[in-house]
Amino acid sequence: MKGETLGNRLKDVRTEAGLTQAELADRVGVSRKTINTVENGVFVPSTLLALKLAAALGTKVEKLFWVE
């Protein structure tokens, strides 16, 4: 487990869906800054937030996040 990081494609999937950070944030009930920090790997989302993001983007959580 040591040295593992969370990979994510949140920004790619969000832009493919045609959403801004603010629009996605509104859909899941967080701030735009939270979306930004998740996309940039600064903040690791909770399980609940990861599931909400996947649902809002119409995809599986595994497409958005994985352990590297």
Legacy VTK file of the C-alpha trace (Angstrom):
# vtk DataFile Version 3.0
C-alpha trace
ASCII
DATASET POLYDATA
POINTS 68 float
0.000 0.000 0.000
2.882 2.385 0.621
3.525 4.737 -2.246
0.190 4.101 -3.930
-1.654 7.049 -5.388
-5.147 7.589 -6.683
-5.280 7.967 -10.434
-8.225 9.837 -11.849
-9.824 10.775 -15.148
-12.396 13.133 -13.650
-11.390 16.121 -15.766
-11.348 14.069 -18.981
-14.765 12.517 -18.335
-16.248 15.841 -17.208
-15.081 17.670 -20.319
-16.269 14.796 -22.543
-19.689 15.250 -20.912
-19.570 18.964 -21.767
-19.750 20.124 -18.161
-17.852 22.877 -16.405
-16.428 22.370 -12.948
-19.205 24.584 -11.560
-21.947 22.567 -13.280
-20.587 19.280 -11.965
-20.171 20.776 -8.513
-23.831 21.848 -8.513
-24.923 18.354 -9.536
-23.116 16.686 -6.645
-23.514 19.396 -3.999
-19.933 20.545 -3.528
-17.972 23.668 -4.412
-16.215 24.237 -7.727
-12.960 24.366 -5.749
-13.583 20.825 -4.492
-13.965 19.576 -8.070
-10.770 21.408 -9.018
-8.767 19.896 -6.166
-10.016 16.376 -6.948
-9.165 16.793 -10.635
-5.652 17.959 -9.751
-4.986 15.170 -7.257
-4.769 17.527 -4.299
-7.851 16.060 -2.584
-8.857 12.383 -2.479
-12.664 12.197 -2.621
-14.653 10.249 -0.065
-16.379 7.101 -1.251
-19.686 8.945 -1.204
-18.359 11.827 -3.309
-16.717 9.442 -5.780
-20.021 7.601 -6.210
-21.933 10.885 -6.632
-19.438 12.066 -9.259
-19.768 8.814 -11.194
-23.570 8.968 -11.064
-23.627 12.609 -12.171
-21.397 11.741 -15.126
-23.328 8.574 -16.003
-20.348 6.284 -15.560
-18.833 3.778 -13.157
-16.590 4.973 -10.365
-13.836 2.690 -11.699
-13.702 4.764 -14.880
-12.996 7.878 -12.811
-10.662 6.600 -10.085
-8.170 3.758 -9.570
-5.169 2.910 -7.396
-1.786 3.273 -9.097
LINES 1 69
68 0 1 2 3 4 5 6 7 8 9 10 11 12 13 14 15 16 17 18 19 20 21 22 23 24 25 26 27 28 29 30 31 32 33 34 35 36 37 38 39 40 41 42 43 44 45 46 47 48 49 50 51 52 53 54 55 56 57 58 59 60 61 62 63 64 65 66 67
